[in-house]
């Protein structure tokens, strides 16, 4: 180990102890330790002295050592419903490489989308944002990331973590899957948290059409900001290798799809369709949420056979090829969020925010947007909504403001987090996106988006109709 590696390794615990010492008086020991855990994890994700998956296990060991909250509440997040969904999707996609389906899909995507990098970014960002309006953002990222990764590797990008061409495409999927969530009420569980809170506060139903007319125009503006930012990322070339005509010829050379490929594609499409059509059978099968649909169909791969009579997936192959790090990485944000909330660290942050001078104008909107974005960065969107919405409502009431428009503005902010590899943003990292690139570029886009959302929110406050539900 070099001197630099030792310093990077020690930077995490040193930062932990420093933050713990500085915040202990105002946050209390447990709250300060929770904040210090977040700093340690963020620092190791940036410096990477160990695998990002190893960093993701820190909430378990730190909580076990200091006894911040019951550790069963932390450990349970590492095989939560979302992790089950990721496992099920992973099992299905493992069969793509063994059957050659990954190459077929890659070449088909290239022949349709084209090889222009700007066109690639536009299509992946647009498709991810559009689909996440109707599907959970995790499902969307899990659908597109393996396709994009396979496509990039087919064009010669062997190490995606070092590829300047892979970064904008994988970022487009991760970020697009996140921002599309606030486009409709069914775009994520965080939206349902917001709707439930508003309905309880207002005493009547929050109509879905009211949601659409308010948020879709804003989503278009946020989408354009993301697109322009991604288009300006450094790219060594403007075109992927090959041309549309070339890839069409390559696709023709593959011949008809074989049985194994057909099974892999059919099962994947079926899992996606079941997630999309969930409202149709939720009443009769309330327990079969998208996570369990994906797992059920993923398990089918162990009993289905290809055209050669070979099982589609063997356990020894699945065991060695499963992206265990992705499950840990995704879960770590949820676990960290639970520690931050239950130790009272978030409550202390709320008290700090409440003490700031707020009169309902632009600065108030900026503070609310910044706070909600911070919560979404260090936890899940759902946790961010659960924390930020009651905080915003409480502060608004204390200064005699109508909380409705401010709550609506925070709904936008909770879907616009770009930096840390937690929640949906962990999935592109698991498929090869360089986490340092995500953090570096994500900080820039977060600052731009906070400013944009605050400006949009302040403009919406000037429209009396916006806050009337």
C-alpha positions as CSV (number, residue, x, y, z in Angstrom):
1,X,0.0,0.0,0.0
2,X,1.4,3.4,-1.0
3,X,1.5,6.4,1.2
4,X,-1.3,8.0,-0.8
5,X,-3.5,4.9,-0.4
6,X,-2.9,4.9,3.4
7,X,-3.9,8.6,3.6
8,X,-7.0,8.0,1.6
9,X,-7.9,5.0,3.8
10,X,-7.4,7.0,7.0
11,X,-9.3,10.1,5.7
12,X,-12.6,8.4,6.3
13,X,-12.3,7.6,10.0
14,X,-10.4,10.9,10.6
15,X,-13.3,12.8,9.0
16,X,-15.8,10.7,11.1
17,X,-14.0,11.6,14.4
18,X,-13.8,15.3,13.4
19,X,-17.4,15.6,12.5
20,X,-18.4,13.7,15.6
21,X,-16.4,16.1,17.8
22,X,-17.7,19.2,16.1
23,X,-21.4,18.3,16.1
24,X,-21.7,16.4,19.3
25,X,-22.7,19.4,21.4
26,X,-25.4,20.6,19.0
27,X,-26.6,17.3,17.6
28,X,-26.1,15.0,20.5
29,X,-23.7,12.0,20.3
30,X,-26.0,9.7,18.2
31,X,-27.1,12.5,15.9
32,X,-23.5,13.6,15.4
33,X,-22.4,10.0,14.8
34,X,-25.0,9.6,12.1
35,X,-23.9,12.8,10.3
36,X,-20.3,11.6,10.7
37,X,-21.2,8.3,9.1
38,X,-22.6,10.1,6.1
39,X,-19.4,12.1,5.7
40,X,-17.2,9.0,6.0
41,X,-19.1,7.2,3.4
42,X,-19.1,10.1,1.0
43,X,-15.4,10.6,1.4
44,X,-14.6,6.9,0.7
45,X,-16.9,6.9,-2.3
46,X,-14.9,9.8,-3.7
47,X,-11.4,8.6,-2.8
48,X,-12.1,4.9,-3.2
49,X,-9.4,3.4,-0.9
50,X,-11.7,0.3,-0.8
51,X,-14.4,-1.0,-3.1
52,X,-17.5,1.2,-3.1
53,X,-19.4,-1.9,-2.1
54,X,-17.3,-2.3,1.1
55,X,-18.0,1.4,1.9
56,X,-21.7,0.6,1.6
57,X,-21.4,-1.8,4.6
58,X,-20.3,1.0,6.9
59,X,-23.7,1.7,8.3
60,X,-23.9,-1.8,9.7
61,X,-20.6,-1.9,11.5
62,X,-20.7,1.7,12.7
63,X,-24.2,1.3,14.1
64,X,-23.2,-2.0,15.7
65,X,-20.2,-0.4,17.4
66,X,-22.0,2.7,18.7
67,X,-25.5,1.3,19.1
68,X,-27.1,4.3,17.4
69,X,-30.4,2.4,16.6
70,X,-31.4,-1.3,16.8
71,X,-29.2,-2.9,14.2
72,X,-32.0,-5.1,12.9
73,X,-33.5,-2.0,11.4
74,X,-30.3,-1.3,9.5
75,X,-29.5,-4.9,8.4
76,X,-33.0,-5.4,7.1
77,X,-32.4,-2.7,4.4
78,X,-29.7,-4.9,2.8
79,X,-32.3,-7.3,1.5
80,X,-35.3,-5.0,1.3
81,X,-38.0,-5.2,-1.4
82,X,-35.9,-3.0,-3.8
83,X,-32.9,-5.4,-3.4
84,X,-35.2,-8.3,-4.2
85,X,-36.2,-6.5,-7.4
86,X,-32.5,-5.9,-8.3
87,X,-31.7,-9.6,-7.7
88,X,-34.6,-10.7,-9.9
89,X,-33.7,-8.4,-12.7
90,X,-30.0,-9.5,-12.4
91,X,-31.0,-13.2,-12.7
92,X,-32.9,-12.5,-15.9
93,X,-30.2,-10.4,-17.5
94,X,-27.4,-13.0,-16.7
95,X,-28.8,-15.2,-19.5
96,X,-28.3,-12.5,-22.0
97,X,-24.5,-13.0,-22.4
98,X,-24.7,-16.8,-22.5
99,X,-27.3,-16.8,-25.2
100,X,-25.9,-13.8,-27.2
101,X,-29.0,-11.7,-26.6
102,X,-26.9,-8.9,-25.3
103,X,-25.1,-8.5,-28.6
104,X,-28.4,-8.7,-30.6
105,X,-30.0,-6.0,-28.4
106,X,-26.9,-3.8,-28.6
107,X,-26.7,-3.9,-32.3
108,X,-30.4,-3.3,-32.7
109,X,-30.2,-0.3,-30.4
110,X,-27.3,1.1,-32.4
111,X,-29.0,0.6,-35.7
112,X,-32.1,2.5,-34.4
113,X,-30.6,5.2,-32.3
114,X,-27.5,5.9,-34.4
115,X,-23.9,6.4,-33.3
116,X,-24.0,10.2,-32.6
117,X,-23.1,10.7,-29.0
118,X,-25.5,13.6,-28.6
119,X,-28.3,11.5,-30.1
120,X,-27.4,8.6,-27.8
121,X,-27.5,10.8,-24.7
122,X,-30.8,12.4,-25.9
123,X,-32.5,9.0,-26.4
124,X,-31.3,7.3,-23.2
125,X,-32.1,10.4,-21.1
126,X,-35.5,10.8,-22.8
127,X,-36.5,7.2,-22.6
128,X,-35.4,6.9,-19.0
129,X,-37.3,10.1,-18.0
130,X,-40.4,9.1,-19.9
131,X,-40.6,5.5,-18.6
132,X,-40.0,6.6,-15.0
133,X,-43.1,8.8,-15.2
134,X,-45.1,5.5,-15.2
135,X,-42.7,3.0,-13.6
136,X,-40.6,3.0,-10.4
137,X,-37.2,4.7,-11.2
138,X,-35.3,1.6,-10.0
139,X,-37.1,-0.6,-12.5
140,X,-36.3,1.8,-15.3
141,X,-32.6,2.0,-14.5
142,X,-32.6,-1.8,-14.3
143,X,-34.2,-2.1,-17.7
144,X,-31.8,0.3,-19.5
145,X,-28.4,-0.1,-17.8
146,X,-27.6,-3.6,-19.0
147,X,-28.7,-2.7,-22.5
148,X,-26.5,0.4,-22.6
149,X,-23.5,-1.4,-21.0
150,X,-23.7,-4.3,-23.5
151,X,-23.9,-1.8,-26.4
152,X,-20.9,0.2,-25.2
153,X,-18.8,-3.0,-24.8
154,X,-19.8,-4.2,-28.2
155,X,-18.4,-0.9,-29.7
156,X,-15.1,-1.5,-28.0
157,X,-15.4,0.2,-24.6
158,X,-14.0,-2.6,-22.5
159,X,-13.5,-0.8,-19.2
160,X,-16.6,1.3,-18.7
161,X,-15.3,2.8,-15.5
162,X,-12.5,4.5,-17.5
163,X,-14.6,5.3,-20.6
164,X,-15.4,8.9,-21.4
165,X,-18.1,7.6,-23.8
166,X,-19.8,5.4,-21.2
167,X,-20.1,8.2,-18.6
168,X,-22.6,10.5,-20.3
169,X,-24.8,7.5,-21.4
170,X,-24.9,5.8,-18.0
171,X,-25.4,9.2,-16.3
172,X,-28.3,9.9,-18.7
173,X,-30.0,6.7,-17.6
174,X,-29.4,7.2,-13.9
175,X,-30.3,10.8,-13.8
176,X,-33.2,10.4,-16.3
177,X,-34.7,7.6,-14.2
178,X,-34.6,10.0,-11.2
179,X,-36.1,13.2,-12.6
180,X,-39.0,11.4,-14.5
181,X,-40.4,10.3,-11.2
182,X,-42.2,13.5,-10.4
183,X,-43.9,13.5,-13.8
184,X,-46.9,11.5,-12.5
185,X,-48.3,10.4,-9.1
186,X,-47.3,6.8,-9.9
187,X,-43.7,7.7,-10.7
188,X,-42.5,6.6,-7.3
189,X,-43.4,5.9,-3.7
190,X,-42.2,9.3,-2.7
191,X,-45.0,10.8,-4.7
192,X,-47.5,8.7,-2.9
193,X,-46.1,10.0,0.4
194,X,-46.6,13.5,-0.8
195,X,-50.2,12.9,-2.0
196,X,-51.1,11.2,1.3
197,X,-49.8,14.1,3.3
198,X,-51.6,16.7,1.1
199,X,-54.9,14.8,1.2
200,X,-54.8,14.5,5.0
201,X,-54.0,18.2,5.3
202,X,-56.6,19.4,2.7
203,X,-59.3,16.9,3.7
204,X,-60.1,16.0,0.1
205,X,-58.7,13.9,-2.7
206,X,-55.7,15.2,-4.7
207,X,-56.7,14.5,-8.3
208,X,-54.1,13.0,-10.6
209,X,-54.9,15.5,-13.3
210,X,-54.0,18.3,-10.9
211,X,-50.6,16.7,-10.5
212,X,-50.0,16.3,-14.3
213,X,-50.8,19.9,-15.2
214,X,-48.5,21.3,-12.6
215,X,-45.5,19.0,-12.9
216,X,-45.2,17.9,-16.5
217,X,-44.2,21.4,-17.8
218,X,-41.7,21.7,-15.0
219,X,-40.3,18.2,-15.9
220,X,-39.7,19.4,-19.5
221,X,-37.6,22.3,-18.2
222,X,-35.6,20.1,-15.8
223,X,-35.1,17.6,-18.6
224,X,-33.7,20.3,-20.9
225,X,-31.2,21.3,-18.2
226,X,-30.1,17.7,-17.8
227,X,-29.7,17.3,-21.5
228,X,-27.7,20.4,-22.1
229,X,-25.4,19.6,-19.1
230,X,-24.8,16.0,-20.4
231,X,-24.1,17.3,-24.0
232,X,-21.4,19.5,-22.6
233,X,-19.5,16.7,-20.8
234,X,-16.1,15.9,-22.2
235,X,-16.3,13.3,-25.0
236,X,-13.2,12.2,-26.9
237,X,-15.2,11.5,-30.0
238,X,-18.6,12.6,-31.2
239,X,-19.5,9.2,-32.8
240,X,-19.4,5.6,-31.5
241,X,-17.6,3.2,-33.8
242,X,-19.6,2.1,-36.8
243,X,-22.6,3.4,-38.6
244,X,-26.4,2.7,-38.8
245,X,-25.9,0.8,-42.1
246,X,-23.0,-1.2,-40.6
247,X,-25.0,-2.3,-37.6
248,X,-28.0,-3.2,-39.7
249,X,-25.8,-5.5,-41.7
250,X,-24.3,-7.0,-38.5
251,X,-27.8,-7.6,-37.1
252,X,-28.9,-9.4,-40.3
253,X,-25.8,-11.7,-40.0
254,X,-27.1,-12.9,-36.6
255,X,-30.0,-14.8,-38.3
256,X,-33.3,-15.6,-36.6
257,X,-33.5,-15.5,-32.8
258,X,-32.7,-18.8,-31.1
259,X,-34.9,-20.3,-28.4
260,X,-32.5,-19.2,-25.6
261,X,-32.6,-15.6,-26.8
262,X,-36.3,-15.7,-27.1
263,X,-36.8,-16.9,-23.6
264,X,-34.4,-14.3,-22.2
265,X,-36.1,-11.5,-24.0
266,X,-39.7,-12.7,-23.4
267,X,-39.1,-13.1,-19.6
268,X,-37.5,-9.6,-19.4
269,X,-40.4,-8.0,-21.3
270,X,-42.9,-9.9,-19.2
271,X,-41.4,-8.7,-16.0
272,X,-41.4,-5.1,-17.2
273,X,-45.0,-5.5,-18.4
274,X,-46.1,-6.9,-15.0
275,X,-44.5,-3.9,-13.2
276,X,-46.3,-1.5,-15.6
277,X,-49.6,-3.3,-15.4
278,X,-49.5,-3.7,-11.6
279,X,-52.8,-1.7,-11.0
280,X,-54.7,-4.3,-13.0
281,X,-54.0,-7.2,-10.6
282,X,-53.1,-5.4,-7.4
283,X,-56.5,-6.1,-6.0
284,X,-56.4,-9.9,-6.5
285,X,-52.7,-10.3,-5.8
286,X,-51.8,-7.6,-3.4
287,X,-48.4,-9.1,-2.5
288,X,-47.1,-9.5,-6.0
289,X,-45.4,-6.2,-6.3
290,X,-42.9,-5.6,-9.1
291,X,-40.0,-6.8,-6.9
292,X,-41.6,-10.2,-6.5
293,X,-42.6,-10.4,-10.1
294,X,-39.0,-9.9,-11.2
295,X,-37.8,-12.5,-8.6
296,X,-40.4,-15.1,-9.7
297,X,-39.5,-14.7,-13.4
298,X,-35.8,-14.7,-12.5
299,X,-36.1,-18.0,-10.7
300,X,-37.8,-19.4,-13.8
301,X,-34.4,-19.2,-15.5
302,X,-33.2,-22.1,-13.4
303,X,-35.8,-24.4,-14.8
304,X,-36.2,-23.3,-18.5
305,X,-34.0,-24.8,-21.2
306,X,-32.5,-23.3,-24.4
307,X,-32.4,-24.9,-27.9
308,X,-29.5,-27.2,-26.9
309,X,-31.3,-28.6,-23.9
310,X,-29.1,-26.7,-21.5
311,X,-30.7,-24.9,-18.5
312,X,-30.9,-21.1,-19.0
313,X,-29.1,-20.4,-15.7
314,X,-27.0,-22.5,-13.3
315,X,-26.7,-21.5,-9.7
316,X,-22.9,-21.6,-9.7
317,X,-22.9,-19.1,-12.6
318,X,-25.5,-16.9,-10.9
319,X,-23.5,-17.0,-7.6
320,X,-20.3,-15.9,-9.3
321,X,-21.9,-13.3,-11.6
322,X,-24.5,-11.7,-9.4
323,X,-23.8,-8.0,-8.7
324,X,-23.7,-8.3,-5.0
325,X,-22.0,-4.9,-4.7
326,X,-25.0,-3.2,-6.4
327,X,-27.4,-4.6,-3.8
328,X,-25.2,-3.3,-1.0
329,X,-24.7,0.0,-2.7
330,X,-28.3,0.6,-3.2
331,X,-29.3,-0.5,0.3
332,X,-26.7,1.6,2.0
333,X,-28.5,4.9,1.2
334,X,-31.7,3.6,2.7
335,X,-29.9,2.3,5.8
336,X,-28.0,5.6,6.2
337,X,-31.3,7.5,5.9
338,X,-32.9,5.4,8.6
339,X,-30.0,6.1,11.0
340,X,-30.1,9.8,10.2
341,X,-33.8,10.0,10.9
342,X,-34.1,7.8,14.0
343,X,-31.0,9.3,15.8
344,X,-32.6,12.7,15.5
345,X,-29.9,14.1,13.2
346,X,-32.6,15.2,10.7
347,X,-34.6,16.8,13.5
348,X,-31.6,18.9,14.4
349,X,-31.1,19.9,10.8
350,X,-34.7,20.9,10.8
351,X,-34.2,23.1,13.8
352,X,-31.3,24.8,12.1
353,X,-33.4,25.5,9.1
354,X,-36.3,26.8,11.1
355,X,-34.0,29.4,12.7
356,X,-33.1,30.9,9.4
357,X,-34.9,34.1,8.4
358,X,-37.8,33.2,6.0
359,X,-40.5,35.4,4.7
360,X,-42.0,33.2,2.0
361,X,-39.9,34.7,-0.9
362,X,-37.1,33.4,-3.0
363,X,-34.7,32.7,-0.1
364,X,-37.4,30.6,1.6
365,X,-37.9,28.6,-1.6
366,X,-34.1,28.2,-2.0
367,X,-33.8,26.9,1.5
368,X,-36.6,24.4,1.2
369,X,-35.2,23.1,-2.2
370,X,-31.7,22.8,-0.8
371,X,-32.8,20.9,2.3
372,X,-34.9,18.5,0.3
373,X,-32.2,17.9,-2.2
374,X,-29.7,17.2,0.6
375,X,-32.2,14.6,2.1
376,X,-32.6,13.0,-1.3
377,X,-28.8,12.8,-1.7
378,X,-28.1,10.9,1.5
379,X,-31.2,8.7,1.6
380,X,-33.9,7.5,-0.8
381,X,-36.5,9.8,-2.5
382,X,-39.2,8.3,-0.2
383,X,-37.2,9.1,2.9
384,X,-36.6,12.6,1.6
385,X,-40.3,13.1,1.1
386,X,-41.2,11.7,4.5
387,X,-38.8,14.1,6.2
388,X,-38.9,17.2,4.1
389,X,-42.7,17.6,3.6
390,X,-43.7,17.7,7.3
391,X,-40.7,20.1,7.9
392,X,-41.8,22.4,5.1
393,X,-45.4,22.4,6.2
394,X,-44.5,23.0,9.9
395,X,-42.2,26.0,9.0
396,X,-44.8,27.5,6.7
397,X,-47.5,27.4,9.4
398,X,-45.1,29.0,11.9
399,X,-44.7,32.0,9.6
400,X,-48.3,32.1,8.5
401,X,-47.7,30.8,4.9
402,X,-49.9,28.5,2.8
403,X,-47.9,25.3,2.9
404,X,-49.4,23.8,-0.3
405,X,-47.3,25.5,-3.0
406,X,-44.1,25.0,-1.0
407,X,-44.8,21.3,-0.6
408,X,-45.4,21.0,-4.3
409,X,-42.0,22.7,-4.9
410,X,-40.2,20.2,-2.6
411,X,-41.8,17.3,-4.6
412,X,-39.7,18.5,-7.6
413,X,-36.5,18.7,-5.5
414,X,-36.9,15.2,-4.0
415,X,-36.5,13.7,-7.5
416,X,-33.5,15.8,-8.5
417,X,-30.5,14.3,-6.7
418,X,-27.4,13.5,-8.8
419,X,-24.3,13.1,-6.6
420,X,-23.9,10.1,-4.3
421,X,-24.2,6.5,-5.6
422,X,-27.2,5.6,-3.4
423,X,-30.8,4.8,-4.4
424,X,-31.3,4.7,-8.2
425,X,-27.9,6.3,-8.8
426,X,-26.2,3.2,-7.5
427,X,-27.4,1.1,-10.5
428,X,-25.3,2.8,-13.3
429,X,-22.3,2.7,-11.0
430,X,-22.7,-1.1,-10.7
431,X,-22.7,-1.4,-14.5
432,X,-19.4,0.4,-14.8
433,X,-20.0,4.1,-14.3
434,X,-17.1,5.7,-12.6
435,X,-18.4,6.9,-9.2
436,X,-15.9,9.7,-9.1
437,X,-17.3,11.1,-12.4
438,X,-20.8,10.8,-11.0
439,X,-19.9,12.7,-7.9
440,X,-17.8,15.3,-9.7
441,X,-20.4,16.1,-12.4
442,X,-23.3,15.5,-10.1
443,X,-22.2,18.3,-7.7
444,X,-22.2,20.7,-10.7
445,X,-25.6,19.6,-11.9
446,X,-27.1,19.6,-8.4
447,X,-26.1,23.3,-7.9
448,X,-27.6,24.2,-11.3
449,X,-30.7,22.3,-10.6
450,X,-31.2,23.7,-7.1
451,X,-30.9,27.2,-8.6
452,X,-33.3,26.3,-11.5
453,X,-35.9,24.6,-9.2
454,X,-35.8,27.6,-6.8
455,X,-36.4,30.0,-9.7
456,X,-39.2,27.9,-11.0
457,X,-40.7,27.5,-7.6
458,X,-40.6,31.2,-6.9
459,X,-42.2,31.9,-10.3
460,X,-45.0,29.4,-9.5
461,X,-45.7,31.2,-6.2
462,X,-46.6,34.2,-8.3
463,X,-49.4,32.1,-9.9
464,X,-52.3,31.9,-7.4
465,X,-53.7,28.8,-9.2
466,X,-50.6,26.8,-8.6
467,X,-51.1,26.4,-4.9
468,X,-54.9,25.9,-5.0
469,X,-55.9,22.2,-4.8
